């Protein structure tokens, strides 16, 4: 038996906690509830070309069945299957001149990712249009919807939050220097803050915007915590919300060690009012 999860219509009431032995299939939002009627489209914007594509139009660029042990390891699943398009195909179509050196990923839930074009090519990243979770008793977090950045089997991509960006609604080709400029200015005069900058950009900025850069899903951190002392409240909140047993499966702790977390705290202190 398979259950379909999507964002619209009667299907939205389906449970996300799967019973033992029950399979789940995640499909592109709107597919089971009206994609044939012109359903949801996804923006892809390059320097000279911009399109809104449906699921079928995106898959027509060359989708294929694929597996990802990288995905399964990060979310605690096994045997998951995907239908995905090679991201390099989008680069060839939307930025053939190499004007941008990164892609900005805007998500339906106000999450925002940024991935270097160099990494897309090096790790053979894909864009998953369909996700099939086969683990018995699997719990499907609400954010896990196509489009999903996918690391295919055989790729040596390092563990990074950015390589699990999901629920994508728009893909835009940008220049990293322009995007990160406000943050680089912030860290310029603080060595400790600079050390935390790379870690924050790789793992935190997607949910926690800083100086107007990044996503808003998790809210701003400098206004929420006091970083003038030992930042104990911040450390406790991080452990409570990003540990391996977090029900939403946003286990950022697998990507950030204690030393790196201290660097993040130094950066947030520099950004505090």
C-alpha angles and dihedrals in degrees: 000000000000130000123207120220122194140142103255144057129358091332090070090074093062113117119255094207104084121211119236110280095015118120126217130207120196113200133184109287111270097017096110093035108047113324088128087061092058096280128178123343131203126222121232113180126185132172094273105012135051127181140172108216132192122220092264093048092050093048089049087069088074115294119180139176113268143170129219122197085177090064094043093049093050095049099034095246132125135213097010116168132206143187107219146168120222107252090219088069090061091050091053091049102041106027108020091152093057095237092149124051096196143029123233114214117204114193134204092243095053092262114138129198134187124199127181116240086228090060092047090058097038095051096033091235121195139200111237114215094177130033124197117191112196101172114122112245092009119171111215114211117222094243095057101101133122137294088070130170105237131201106203126219112275094036120120096211113157119241106275135153091225091065090062098053109147141170089049118179101170137028118197129180111228144159115259094215091058094045096048097038097106091051095047089054090051094053097039096098101035119070093192091050091049090055090055093044098080093047091048092049092049098045116010111032092076091071103018114054117209125196090351094307124115139016130321102214095108099030131237117309105202091062093046102050137041109240096173092094132025094319090229094155090054092051092049093048091049091052092047098049104032105039125120093260094053107134092222089056093231093139100170088159088078089065101038126060127199095265091051091048089055088053090052089052090052090052092049090048089056089050095048119112 
